[in-house]
Amino acid sequence: MKKLTIFLTLLGLVAITAAMAWSGVGSVVHAVMRIGLGGFLLMVCCQLVVDGVLGLAWHAAVPEIGYLRLLGARMVRDAAATCLPFSQLGGIVIGIRATCSGHGLHGRKSRQIDLPEAACANLVDITTEVMGQVAFVLLGVAFLVAHQRNSPFVMPVIIGAVFLIAGTAGFIWTQKHGGHIFRRFGGMFTRSLASQWHDSVLNGADDVQERMEQVWSHPGRICLSATYHLAGWLGSAGMLWLTAGFLGAPLSLPNAVAIEGVTCAVMSLGFLVPGSLGVQEGAYMALGHTFGIDSSVSLGLSLLRRGRELAIGIPVLLLWQFMEMRGLRTPSVSASVKPDIPYSPGSSVVKE
């Protein structure tokens, strides 16, 4: 898996380099520089607003966990997926760790969250995000058809959306019933383990299943979370529209939704590629050509999106690592305060 990740990363970098060479490095740099420092900072601020909406989406589904903690964990998860040489699966693992952390990015101590609760919260958030993503992709396809009915992207994206809907439905069903199935048939897979590990695995599955059932017993929260996620996806399309305006590209808001929606579907198919290197650039350039945008401008839009993600993601990861290190260095109360045990004759404890 590590070799595959390295190979896909190098392949993505080669694809980006080839795209820049084909479009002309000077033309791409000129397109990127049009936005200016003020425009780039505005895009970063818009991305932070969208991140706040995504935090609301997560908190709507899991209100038992504080909003700031979920917002911080979400930003760490996204930063790991976009800034580190990991696939989206690696970002999810880091997101679970950030959710378990006792210190959020806000720097205040909060209640401890165990691994089953953190895993459940992240899985539910990813599921509701995909639900909002499906609606966004279908909306993007509708705008693409309205612009160009015979576009070669329409049928593949619709087929992909159907598979995405089927996969989401199966993922939801697994979250609601997977624990019972594992409890019934998991014994044959854990039979070779030691007895304490055998019981721990089965009890852990029961704990996760109980939390899953508790979350999915509130369909109103799930629908609200998916709606917030859809708003976040629309916000991403709005940022694309604003960025295109800064670069002088003739792009309307519905066309921006079409480009972002179809690009989102293409990037979902290439989820194993770290940071969607090359996949995002290819989708932007191909769709930009459909809407009459020059290839250098389309590539500039993709690079500015990456720059926006790096400008937020790198400080988030550094701050998270600082909080993790501070948490590890902070001695626990039980270790730093020794109880004064009185000495009594015949006692096996010797007073120091």
DRENROFI-706682 format. One record per residue (C-alpha): residue number from 0; residue in one letter; x, z, y. Coordinates in steps of 0.2 Angstrom, whole numbers. Each point is the difference from the previous one (the first is absolute). Layout:
ATOM   k r  east    up north
ATOM NUM A     X     Z     Y
...
***
This chain:
ATOM   k r  east    up north
ATOM   0 M     0     0     0
ATOM   1 K    14     4    12
ATOM   2 K     9   -17    -4
ATOM   3 L   -17    -9     3
ATOM   4 T    -2     9    17
ATOM   5 I    17    -5     6
ATOM   6 F    -2   -18    -6
ATOM   7 L   -17    -1     9
ATOM   8 T     8     8    16
ATOM   9 L    14   -12     0
ATOM  10 L   -12   -15    -3
ATOM  11 G   -11     6    14
ATOM  12 L    15     1    12
ATOM  13 V     5   -18    -5
ATOM  14 A   -17    -6     3
ATOM  15 I     0     8    18
ATOM  16 T    17    -8     3
ATOM  17 A    -6   -17    -6
ATOM  18 A   -15     1    11
ATOM  19 M    10     4    16
ATOM  20 A    12   -14    -4
ATOM  21 W   -14   -12    -2
ATOM  22 S   -10     5    15
ATOM  23 G    16     2    11
ATOM  24 V     8    17     3
ATOM  25 G     1    -4    19
ATOM  26 S   -19    -4     0
ATOM  27 V    -5    15   -10
ATOM  28 V    11    12    12
ATOM  29 H    -8    -8    15
ATOM  30 A   -17     2    -7
ATOM  31 V     3    19    -4
ATOM  32 M     8     3    17
ATOM  33 R   -16    -6     9
ATOM  34 I    -9    17    -4
ATOM  35 G    12    10    11
ATOM  36 L     4    19    -2
ATOM  37 G   -17     5     8
ATOM  38 G   -10   -11   -12
ATOM  39 F    10     6   -15
ATOM  40 L    -3    18     5
ATOM  41 L   -19    -4     2
ATOM  42 M     0    -6   -18
ATOM  43 V     8    15    -6
ATOM  44 C   -13    11     9
ATOM  45 C   -14   -10    -7
ATOM  46 Q     8     2   -18
ATOM  47 L     0    19     3
ATOM  48 V   -19    -1     5
ATOM  49 V    -3   -10   -17
ATOM  50 D    10    14    -9
ATOM  51 G   -12    13     8
ATOM  52 V   -15   -10    -7
ATOM  53 L     8    -1   -17
ATOM  54 G     3    19     0
ATOM  55 L   -19     2     5
ATOM  56 A    -4   -11   -15
ATOM  57 W    10    11   -12
ATOM  58 H    -8    16     7
ATOM  59 A   -17    -7    -1
ATOM  60 A     2    -1   -19
ATOM  61 V    10    16    -2
ATOM  62 P    -6    12    14
ATOM  63 E     7    15   -10
ATOM  64 I    18    -5     6
ATOM  65 G     4     1    18
ATOM  66 Y     0   -16    11
ATOM  67 L    18     2     7
ATOM  68 R     7     3   -18
ATOM  69 L    -9   -16    -6
ATOM  70 L     5   -10    15
ATOM  71 G    18     5    -3
ATOM  72 A     0    -4   -18
ATOM  73 R    -8   -17     3
ATOM  74 M    13    -4    13
ATOM  75 V    14     5   -12
ATOM  76 R    -8   -10   -14
ATOM  77 D    -1   -16    10
ATOM  78 A    17     3     7
ATOM  79 A     8     1   -17
ATOM  80 A    -9   -16    -6
ATOM  81 T     5   -10    16
ATOM  82 C    17     7     4
ATOM  83 L     8     5   -17
ATOM  84 P     5   -12   -14
ATOM  85 F   -15     5   -10
ATOM  86 S   -16    -8    -6
ATOM  87 Q   -17     7     6
ATOM  88 L     1    10   -16
ATOM  89 G    15     9     6
ATOM  90 G    -9     4    16
ATOM  91 I   -14     8    -9
ATOM  92 V    12    11    -9
ATOM  93 I     8     6    16
ATOM  94 G   -18     2     8
ATOM  95 I    -4    12   -14
ATOM  96 R    15    10     4
ATOM  97 A    -3     0    18
ATOM  98 T   -18     6    -3
ATOM  99 C     7    14   -11
ATOM 100 S    13     6    13
ATOM 101 G    -4    16     9
ATOM 102 H     6    -6    16
ATOM 103 G    -9   -15     8
ATOM 104 L     7   -12    13
ATOM 105 H    -8    11    13
ATOM 106 G    12    14    -5
ATOM 107 R   -12    14    -4
ATOM 108 K    -1     9   -16
ATOM 109 S   -16    -4   -10
ATOM 110 R    -8     5   -16
ATOM 111 Q     9    -6   -16
ATOM 112 I    -7   -15    -9
ATOM 113 D     4    -2   -18
ATOM 114 L     4   -16    -8
ATOM 115 P   -17    -4    -8
ATOM 116 E    -9     2    17
ATOM 117 A    13   -11     9
ATOM 118 A    -1   -13   -14
ATOM 119 C   -19     0     1
ATOM 120 A     0    -1    19
ATOM 121 N    12   -15     0
ATOM 122 L    -9    -9   -13
ATOM 123 V   -17     2     8
ATOM 124 D     8    -6    17
ATOM 125 I     7   -15    -8
ATOM 126 T   -16    -4    -8
ATOM 127 T   -10     1    16
ATOM 128 E    13   -10     9
ATOM 129 V    -2   -14   -13
ATOM 130 M   -19     1     2
ATOM 131 G     2    -3    19
ATOM 132 Q    13   -13    -4
ATOM 133 V   -11   -10   -11
ATOM 134 A   -13    -1    14
ATOM 135 F    13    -5    13
ATOM 136 V     7   -14   -12
ATOM 137 L   -17    -7    -2
ATOM 138 L    -3     0    19
ATOM 139 G    16    -9     2
ATOM 140 V    -5   -13   -13
ATOM 141 A   -16    -2     9
ATOM 142 F     9    -4    17
ATOM 143 L    12   -11    -9
ATOM 144 V   -14   -10    -7
ATOM 145 A    -9    -1    17
ATOM 146 H    17    -7     7
ATOM 147 Q     5   -12   -14
ATOM 148 R   -12    -2   -15
ATOM 149 N    12    -9   -11
ATOM 150 S    15    12     3
ATOM 151 P    10     2   -16
ATOM 152 F     1    19     2
ATOM 153 V   -19     2    -2
ATOM 154 M    -3    -1   -19
ATOM 155 P    16     9    -5
ATOM 156 V    -4    14    12
ATOM 157 I   -18     1    -6
ATOM 158 I     6     1   -18
ATOM 159 G    12    13     4
ATOM 160 A   -13    10     9
ATOM 161 V   -11    -1   -15
ATOM 162 F    14     7   -11
ATOM 163 L     3    13    14
ATOM 164 I   -18     6    -1
ATOM 165 A     0     1   -19
ATOM 166 G    17    10     0
ATOM 167 T    -7    12    13
ATOM 168 A   -16     3   -10
ATOM 169 G    11     3   -15
ATOM 170 F    11    11    10
ATOM 171 I   -15    10     6
ATOM 172 W    -7     2   -17
ATOM 173 T    17     6    -7
ATOM 174 Q     1    13    13
ATOM 175 K   -17     6    -4
ATOM 176 H     1     0   -19
ATOM 177 G    19    -2    -4
ATOM 178 G     2    19    -2
ATOM 179 H   -13     1   -14
ATOM 180 I     8   -15    -9
ATOM 181 F    17     7     1
ATOM 182 R    -6    17    -6
ATOM 183 R    -8    -8   -15
ATOM 184 F    14   -12    -5
ATOM 185 G    15     7     9
ATOM 186 G     4    12   -15
ATOM 187 M     6   -14   -10
ATOM 188 F    13    -5    14
ATOM 189 T     5    18     3
ATOM 190 R     1     6   -18
ATOM 191 S    19    -1    -1
ATOM 192 L     2    11    15
ATOM 193 A     3    18     0
ATOM 194 S   -15    11     0
ATOM 195 Q     2     6    17
ATOM 196 W     3   -18     7
ATOM 197 H   -15    -6   -10
ATOM 198 D   -12    13     7
ATOM 199 S     8    -3    18
ATOM 200 V    -3   -19     0
ATOM 201 L   -18     2    -7
ATOM 202 N    -4    14    13
ATOM 203 G     7   -10    14
ATOM 204 A   -11   -15    -5
ATOM 205 D   -15    12     1
ATOM 206 D     5     6    17
ATOM 207 V     2   -17     7
ATOM 208 Q   -16    -6    -7
ATOM 209 E    -9    15     7
ATOM 210 R     6    -4    17
ATOM 211 M    -4   -18    -2
ATOM 212 E   -18     4    -4
ATOM 213 Q    -1    12    15
ATOM 214 V     5   -14    12
ATOM 215 W   -10   -14    -8
ATOM 216 S   -16    11     0
ATOM 217 H    -1    -3    19
ATOM 218 P    -3   -19     1
ATOM 219 G    -4     2    19
ATOM 220 R    18     6     3
ATOM 221 I     7   -15   -10
ATOM 222 C   -11   -12    10
ATOM 223 L     6     7    16
ATOM 224 S    18     0    -5
ATOM 225 A    -1   -19    -5
ATOM 226 T    -9    -4    17
ATOM 227 Y    15     9     9
ATOM 228 H    12   -10   -10
ATOM 229 L    -9   -16     4
ATOM 230 A     1     5    18
ATOM 231 G    19     2    -2
ATOM 232 W     1   -17    -8
ATOM 233 L    -9    -8    15
ATOM 234 G    12    10    11
ATOM 235 S    14    -9    -8
ATOM 236 A    -8   -17     3
ATOM 237 G    -2     5    18
ATOM 238 M    18     4     2
ATOM 239 L     4   -17    -7
ATOM 240 W   -11    -8    13
ATOM 241 L     8    10    14
ATOM 242 T    17    -4    -6
ATOM 243 A    -4   -19    -1
ATOM 244 G    -6     1    17
ATOM 245 F    17     7     6
ATOM 246 L     8   -14    -9
ATOM 247 G   -11   -13     8
ATOM 248 A    -8    -5   -16
ATOM 249 P   -18    -7     1
ATOM 250 L    -8    12   -12
ATOM 251 S   -18     7     1
ATOM 252 L    -5    17    -7
ATOM 253 P   -10    -8   -15
ATOM 254 N    15   -11    -4
ATOM 255 A    11    16     1
ATOM 256 V   -12     8   -13
ATOM 257 A     1   -15   -11
ATOM 258 I    20     0     0
ATOM 259 E     1    19    -2
ATOM 260 G   -13     0   -14
ATOM 261 V     7   -14   -10
ATOM 262 T    18     7     3
ATOM 263 C    -6    17    -6
ATOM 264 A    -6    -8   -16
ATOM 265 V    16    -9    -3
ATOM 266 M    10    15     3
ATOM 267 S   -11    10   -13
ATOM 268 L     5   -13   -13
ATOM 269 G    18     3     4
ATOM 270 F    -1    19    -1
ATOM 271 L    16     1   -10
ATOM 272 V    11    -8    13
ATOM 273 P     7    14    11
ATOM 274 G    -7    -1    18
ATOM 275 S    -8   -17    -5
ATOM 276 L    17    -8     6
ATOM 277 G    -3   -18     1
ATOM 278 V   -18     1    -6
ATOM 279 Q    -6     5    17
ATOM 280 E    10   -13     9
ATOM 281 G    -6   -14   -11
ATOM 282 A   -18     5     2
ATOM 283 Y     1     1    19
ATOM 284 M     9   -17     1
ATOM 285 A   -12    -9   -11
ATOM 286 L   -16     7     8
ATOM 287 G     8    -2    17
ATOM 288 H     2   -18    -4
ATOM 289 T   -19    -1    -4
ATOM 290 F    -5     7    17
ATOM 291 G    13   -11     9
ATOM 292 I    13    13     3
ATOM 293 D    18    -5     1
ATOM 294 S    11     6   -15
ATOM 295 S    12     9    11
ATOM 296 V   -14     9     9
ATOM 297 S    -8     5   -17
ATOM 298 L    17     6    -7
ATOM 299 G     2    10    17
ATOM 300 L   -17     8    -3
ATOM 301 S     5     6   -18
ATOM 302 L    17     6     7
ATOM 303 L    -8    10    14
ATOM 304 R   -12     8   -12
ATOM 305 R    15     5   -10
ATOM 306 G     9     7    15
ATOM 307 R   -16    10     5
ATOM 308 E     0     7   -18
ATOM 309 L    19     5     1
ATOM 310 A    -2     7    17
ATOM 311 I   -13    12    -7
ATOM 312 G     6     2   -18
ATOM 313 I    18     4     2
ATOM 314 P    -3    15    12
ATOM 315 V   -14     6   -11
ATOM 316 L    11     0   -16
ATOM 317 L    14     9    10
ATOM 318 L   -12    13     6
ATOM 319 W    -7     2   -17
ATOM 320 Q    17     2    -8
ATOM 321 F     4    13    13
ATOM 322 M   -15    10    -4
ATOM 323 E     4    -1   -18
ATOM 324 M    17     6     2
ATOM 325 R    -6    14    12
ATOM 326 G   -12     6   -13
ATOM 327 L    13     0   -14
ATOM 328 R    12    10    11
ATOM 329 T   -13    13     5
ATOM 330 P     1    15   -12
ATOM 331 S   -15     6    -8
ATOM 332 V    -7    18     5
ATOM 333 S     2     6   -18
ATOM 334 A    18    -6     0
ATOM 335 S     5     7    17
ATOM 336 V    -8    17    -1
ATOM 337 K     5    11   -14
ATOM 338 P   -13    14    -5
ATOM 339 D     6    17     1
ATOM 340 I    -2     6   -18
ATOM 341 P     1    19    -1
ATOM 342 Y    12     7   -13
ATOM 343 S    -7    12   -13
ATOM 344 P    10     9   -14
ATOM 345 G    -2   -10   -16
ATOM 346 S    -5   -16     9
ATOM 347 S     9   -16    -6
ATOM 348 V     1    -6    18
ATOM 349 V    15     5     9
ATOM 350 K    -2     2    19
ATOM 351 E    13   -10    10
***
